[in-house]
Amino acid sequence: MNKVILMGRLTRDPEVRYTEGEKTTAIARYTLAVERRFQKDGEQTADFISCVAFGRAAEVAEKWFRRGTKICITGRMQTGSYTNKDGVKVYTTDVVVEEQEFAESKNASAGSGERPSPADAKADGFMNIPDGVDDLPFE
């Protein structure tokens, strides 16, 4: 079984490219900084993991993900290799993203610390969406 689950912050905005041809496909590449469980010499350390998303997932990443955004992904590890311009063989390891989602609210990632209160929720458990919010990340 090849299954990866990661939660971390984007180190930079996703880099998105589109394939050429009759049917174009979006390809997003981004790096997640994933904190290690244990500290070394009292300092927090992280692993920087390369991720690649295709199609709709890549388009969502392009539109909504920004440097510092905390996300959770599931996918699979994929290894590969290529020969660079100097003739040296380079080995790669990427996580191919199958699912991705936000791991915190926009307010929390902005550092505002504001959280909706339970009083804002209706009786059915859902919160009201403020007027003027038309651009949600889902359909």
C-alpha positions as CSV (number, residue, x, y, z in Angstrom):
1,M,0.0,0.0,0.0
2,N,1.3,3.5,-0.9
3,K,-0.6,6.1,1.1
4,V,0.7,9.4,2.5
5,I,-1.1,11.8,4.8
6,L,0.5,15.1,5.5
7,M,-0.4,18.4,7.3
8,G,1.8,21.4,6.9
9,R,2.2,24.9,5.6
10,L,3.0,25.9,2.0
11,T,6.5,27.4,1.7
12,R,5.6,29.5,-1.4
13,D,2.6,30.0,-3.7
14,P,1.9,26.9,-5.9
15,E,3.6,26.9,-9.3
16,V,1.0,25.9,-11.9
17,R,1.5,25.0,-15.5
18,Y,-0.8,23.6,-18.1
19,T,-0.1,20.8,-20.6
20,E,-0.2,21.6,-24.3
21,G,-2.5,19.9,-26.7
22,E,-6.2,19.5,-27.4
23,K,-7.1,18.7,-23.8
24,T,-5.0,20.8,-21.4
25,T,-4.5,19.7,-17.8
26,A,-3.3,21.8,-14.9
27,I,-0.3,20.7,-12.9
28,A,0.5,22.4,-9.6
29,R,3.7,21.9,-7.7
30,Y,4.2,23.1,-4.2
31,T,6.3,22.3,-1.1
32,L,4.8,21.6,2.3
33,A,6.8,22.3,5.5
34,V,5.8,19.5,7.8
35,E,6.9,19.9,11.5
36,R,8.6,16.9,13.0
37,R,7.2,15.4,16.1
38,F,10.3,15.8,18.2
39,Q,12.5,18.8,18.6
40,K,16.3,18.8,18.1
41,D,18.2,20.8,20.7
42,G,15.0,22.5,21.8
43,E,14.3,23.8,18.3
44,Q,11.4,22.8,16.1
45,T,12.5,21.1,12.9
46,A,10.5,20.4,9.7
47,D,10.7,18.3,6.6
48,F,10.1,20.1,3.2
49,I,8.1,17.7,1.0
50,S,7.5,18.3,-2.7
51,C,3.9,17.7,-3.8
52,V,2.3,17.7,-7.2
53,A,-1.5,17.9,-8.0
54,F,-3.2,17.4,-11.3
55,G,-6.4,18.6,-12.9
56,R,-9.1,20.1,-10.7
57,A,-6.9,19.7,-7.6
58,A,-4.2,21.8,-9.3
59,E,-6.7,24.5,-10.3
60,V,-8.0,24.7,-6.7
61,A,-4.4,25.0,-5.5
62,E,-3.8,27.8,-7.9
63,K,-6.9,29.7,-6.9
64,W,-6.9,29.3,-3.1
65,F,-3.5,28.2,-1.8
66,R,-0.9,30.8,-0.8
67,R,2.4,30.8,1.0
68,G,1.8,30.0,4.7
69,T,-1.6,28.3,4.1
70,K,-1.9,25.3,6.4
71,I,-3.3,22.3,4.4
72,C,-3.8,18.6,4.8
73,I,-3.2,16.3,1.9
74,T,-3.5,12.6,1.1
75,G,-1.8,11.0,-1.8
76,R,0.9,8.5,-2.8
77,M,4.7,8.7,-3.0
78,Q,6.2,8.6,-6.4
79,T,9.9,8.4,-7.3
80,G,11.6,9.2,-10.5
81,S,14.8,10.3,-12.1
82,Y,16.1,12.5,-14.9
83,T,19.5,13.5,-16.3
84,N,20.2,17.2,-15.9
85,K,21.9,19.5,-18.4
86,D,25.3,18.6,-16.9
87,G,24.7,14.9,-17.5
88,V,24.2,14.0,-13.9
89,K,21.3,11.7,-13.0
90,V,19.0,13.3,-10.4
91,Y,16.6,11.3,-8.3
92,T,13.2,12.7,-7.3
93,T,10.6,11.9,-4.7
94,D,7.2,13.6,-4.8
95,V,3.8,13.1,-3.2
96,V,1.1,12.9,-5.9
97,V,-1.9,14.6,-4.3
98,E,-5.2,12.7,-4.4
99,E,-7.1,14.9,-1.9
100,Q,-6.3,18.3,-0.4
101,E,-8.1,20.6,2.1
102,F,-7.6,23.6,4.3
103,A,-6.4,22.7,7.8
104,E,-7.4,26.0,9.4
105,S,-9.7,28.9,8.8
106,K,-8.6,31.9,6.8
107,N,-8.8,34.0,9.9
108,A,-6.5,31.7,11.8
109,S,-3.9,31.6,9.0
110,A,-3.9,35.4,8.8
111,G,-3.1,35.5,12.5
112,S,-6.2,37.4,13.5
113,G,-7.1,34.8,16.1
114,E,-10.8,35.5,15.5
115,R,-12.9,32.4,15.6
116,P,-16.7,32.2,15.0
117,S,-18.6,31.8,18.2
118,P,-21.2,29.0,18.7
119,A,-23.8,31.8,19.0
120,D,-23.3,32.4,15.3
121,A,-24.6,29.0,14.4
122,K,-28.2,28.3,13.5
123,A,-30.2,25.6,15.3
124,D,-29.2,23.1,12.6
125,G,-25.5,23.5,13.5
126,F,-24.5,25.5,10.4
127,M,-23.3,29.1,10.4
128,N,-24.7,31.9,8.4
129,I,-22.6,33.0,5.4
130,P,-22.3,36.8,5.5
131,D,-23.8,38.8,2.7
132,G,-21.4,39.6,-0.2
133,V,-19.5,36.3,0.1
134,D,-19.8,34.8,-3.4
135,D,-16.4,33.3,-4.0
136,L,-16.4,30.0,-2.0
137,P,-13.7,27.3,-2.7
138,F,-16.3,24.6,-3.4
139,E,-19.4,24.2,-5.5
